[in-house]
């Protein structure tokens, strides 16, 4: 039981990070119908920014967090403008391939700049874990879950209630009609990338605190898992991405604890296959049906 | 000065020359209609004015200001709104949210409520369905919503693209009655229609479009009696 609870809590921690990154995937897909495969690498960029700021420049961690989020935002918005915007009217496969290209470009640039050797992420918190019975909850896990949940609620409110959020939903449904309403479509898309990348920046920080090692390809695995969470949740649907992110983290962690460490990824991908077999639009996704 | 002045408009889709030197104008307070068969270029004209498609050459002036270089999203604020072909409402948003999108560029949020009452006055059925998801409305209700949404922008010129499309004859009558009302309240209207009979019956003036060129123009009443128009568009 204690092992189960411990693994469950660890899983929620990992899941929260997947969920944060998945939000970026799903928001961007929702608005431009593009799987931004470079999203995981944005997280890597944020991690390097944090390491360089904290280790090389001696910046305190809250400042480094905000600064690395801003770096992520700058990269995300610039990538959209330079690489994706010119392809907005092109067949979707073009921007998809471009996204993969951008992903490799970021990874290899990081390797050129920082070498392939992982760099250690400095310890940020030295707060002892909370113990309840035999169950220990690390402060970082608690923080991660809390931050992710708050961001999710805030983001959902923003998208549903705010003027910009409504513009985002309008653009996601019909870009032309949104223009006719006076929505600045380019600005709205940039804002979406900016929010997604800021979340990836926070995700990067939390990920690095949990797994304190930064390397050029570090974004690939959490990026892929987050992508799966976004698809399984119903791509474009924010609560779906969040929910499945948590489910995947827990499934992975429980597999590690009770079945085998090597099989944890297999279980995650197994879930992907099974869910898509029975509900291709994702757990919270609805089949596209419209009255004409 | 005309409210809308289009001069020598040329539009291409790739190698296809879709609009040839189209020129027309709309005076303040008028209902002007562009009639023509499917594919004649009616929608292209509206899309060119709304800056949704690129213009090869020609000039478009709205209230005396050239707009062919303006960003699409700035036009609403200038007083130019469009009810697009096929309605293009935001089907996953509520009726109320669609109407709010119509008022997107307006900063005077205090007036939102009175504007809602104004459009509900024209379209009482929308008031009953204000929380409903727009995609679940019937075709006629969707057309009403699309029109109401455009009115929320307080346009001085309202461009309507095929408002009768896919509607039953009774609903068509109803929509055209509302178009008359809107015009009476001071909004100038540019109406694009395949239903030439209905369009000519509400309009002051009309232009006939054939394969991308304007081939005839005149008072709507006169065109309705024109033999050529009768044969080609009125089916009598």
Interface residues (C-beta under 8 A of the other chain):
Chain A: X163 X166 X167 X169 X170 X173 X174 X176 X177 X178 X179 X180 X181 X182 X183 X184 X185 X290 X291 X292
Chain B: X50 X51 X52 X71 X72 X73 X74 X75 X76 X77 X81 X82 X84 X88 X89 X90 X91 X92 X93 X97 X100 X101 X102 X104 X105 X135 X136 X137 X138 X139 X149 X150 X153 X166
